[in-house]
Amino acid sequence: MRLLYVTLFQASRNFNLVGRVTKPFNPLLGETFEVVTPSYRAIAEQVSHHPPIAALHCEGEGYSWTKTNDVKLKFTGKALQAQEMNSVFIKIYPTCLKKEKKNYEEYTFNPNKTLVANLFIGETYIEPFGTAMVTCHDNGFSAEVDYK
């Protein structure tokens, strides 16, 4: 069941793409962005400016996730394809493992590709495509999400 939750988390990252065609946040090298709420805390830091790479870490009750945002872009003439090059690393701390020596499960997923189309003519839109693989390293189970 936890693999399903991580897979849904991976898929939910694409739901906010609809109508979101704006310039991305481009911080200075070493600039950090921090969020602290009662339910989670997160920090992001720009670790490279050329190419732009950001490191992110988030912790909440029962989970943590880490990723490095390194995106490779490909211009196809009418559209822009974006591929995140690094995996997302997730740790889930289920209550059934509290008394175990290793009290968490480790998951990774490779993000899908994103297409930014109609750059010059028509209304610009963003859509996910390709496949994303979610893997649990503790039991070997995996799930694949195919975007068409």
C-alpha positions as CSV (number, residue, x, y, z in Angstrom):
1,M,0.0,0.0,0.0
2,R,2.9,2.4,0.7
3,L,4.2,1.8,-2.8
4,L,0.8,3.0,-4.1
5,Y,1.0,6.2,-2.0
6,V,4.5,7.0,-3.3
7,T,3.3,6.3,-6.9
8,L,0.4,8.7,-6.3
9,F,2.8,11.3,-5.0
10,Q,4.9,11.0,-8.1
11,A,1.8,11.4,-10.4
12,S,0.4,14.3,-8.3
13,R,3.5,16.4,-9.2
14,N,2.0,16.8,-12.7
15,F,-1.5,17.9,-11.7
16,N,-0.4,21.5,-11.2
17,L,0.9,21.9,-14.7
18,V,-2.5,22.9,-16.2
19,G,-2.4,26.6,-16.9
20,R,1.0,27.1,-15.4
21,V,3.1,28.7,-18.1
22,T,5.2,31.3,-16.3
23,K,8.9,32.0,-15.9
24,P,10.5,29.7,-13.4
25,F,12.1,30.8,-10.1
26,N,15.8,31.5,-10.8
27,P,17.6,32.2,-7.5
28,L,21.2,33.3,-7.1
29,L,23.9,30.8,-6.3
30,G,23.8,29.8,-2.7
31,E,20.4,31.4,-2.2
32,T,18.0,29.3,0.0
33,F,14.3,29.0,0.2
34,E,12.9,27.7,3.5
35,V,9.3,26.8,4.6
36,V,8.4,25.7,8.1
37,T,4.8,24.8,8.9
38,P,3.3,22.7,11.8
39,S,3.1,19.6,9.5
40,Y,6.4,19.8,7.5
41,R,9.6,21.8,6.8
42,A,11.5,22.1,3.6
43,I,14.6,23.8,2.3
44,A,15.9,24.4,-1.2
45,E,19.3,25.8,-2.2
46,Q,20.7,26.8,-5.6
47,V,23.9,24.8,-5.8
48,S,24.9,25.6,-9.4
49,H,24.0,28.5,-11.6
50,H,25.3,27.3,-15.0
51,P,23.7,24.8,-15.4
52,P,20.9,25.7,-12.9
53,I,20.8,23.0,-10.3
54,A,18.9,23.1,-7.0
55,A,19.0,20.7,-4.0
56,L,15.8,20.2,-2.1
57,H,14.9,18.4,1.2
58,C,11.6,18.1,2.9
59,E,10.6,16.4,6.2
60,G,7.2,15.7,7.6
61,E,5.6,13.4,10.1
62,G,6.4,9.9,8.8
63,Y,8.3,10.8,5.7
64,S,11.2,12.7,4.2
65,W,12.2,13.3,0.6
66,T,15.3,14.6,-1.2
67,K,16.1,15.5,-4.7
68,T,18.5,17.5,-6.9
69,N,16.7,19.5,-9.6
70,D,18.9,19.1,-12.7
71,V,16.8,19.5,-15.8
72,K,18.0,18.9,-19.4
73,L,16.2,20.8,-22.1
74,K,15.7,19.9,-25.7
75,F,14.3,22.3,-28.2
76,T,12.4,20.5,-31.0
77,G,11.5,23.5,-33.2
78,K,7.9,24.0,-32.0
79,A,8.2,22.7,-28.4
80,L,10.6,22.3,-25.5
81,Q,11.1,18.9,-23.8
82,A,12.3,18.9,-20.2
83,Q,13.8,15.8,-18.5
84,E,14.8,15.8,-14.9
85,M,18.1,13.9,-14.7
86,N,18.1,12.9,-11.1
87,S,15.9,10.6,-9.0
88,V,13.7,11.6,-6.1
89,F,14.6,9.8,-2.9
90,I,11.9,9.1,-0.3
91,K,11.9,7.6,3.1
92,I,8.7,6.5,4.8
93,Y,8.7,5.8,8.5
94,P,5.6,3.5,9.0
95,T,4.4,2.8,12.6
96,C,4.8,-0.9,12.0
97,L,8.6,-0.5,11.8
98,K,9.1,1.7,14.8
99,K,10.7,-1.0,16.9
100,E,12.9,-2.4,14.1
101,K,16.6,-1.5,13.8
102,K,15.8,0.1,10.4
103,N,12.6,1.9,11.0
104,Y,12.0,3.2,7.4
105,E,11.5,2.1,3.8
106,E,13.4,3.7,1.0
107,Y,11.8,4.5,-2.4
108,T,13.1,6.2,-5.5
109,F,11.4,7.4,-8.6
110,N,12.7,8.7,-11.9
111,P,10.5,11.7,-13.0
112,N,8.7,11.6,-16.4
113,K,9.4,14.1,-19.2
114,T,7.5,17.3,-19.6
115,L,6.6,19.0,-22.9
116,V,6.0,22.7,-23.3
117,A,4.2,23.1,-26.6
118,N,3.0,25.9,-28.9
119,L,5.9,28.2,-28.0
120,F,5.3,30.5,-30.9
121,I,1.8,30.1,-32.3
122,G,-1.3,29.3,-30.3
123,E,-1.8,28.9,-26.6
124,T,1.2,27.6,-24.8
125,Y,0.5,24.5,-22.7
126,I,2.5,22.0,-20.6
127,E,1.9,18.3,-20.5
128,P,3.7,15.3,-19.0
129,F,4.8,12.4,-21.2
130,G,7.0,9.3,-21.0
131,T,7.2,6.9,-18.1
132,A,8.1,7.2,-14.5
133,M,9.4,4.2,-12.4
134,V,8.8,4.0,-8.7
135,T,10.9,1.4,-6.8
136,C,10.9,0.3,-3.2
137,H,14.5,-0.8,-2.3
138,D,13.5,-2.8,0.8
139,N,11.3,-5.3,-0.9
140,G,12.1,-4.9,-4.6
141,F,8.5,-3.9,-5.6
142,S,8.1,-1.3,-8.3
143,A,5.4,0.5,-10.2
144,E,5.5,2.2,-13.6
145,V,3.4,5.2,-14.5
146,D,3.0,5.8,-18.3
147,Y,2.0,9.3,-19.5
148,K,0.5,9.4,-23.0
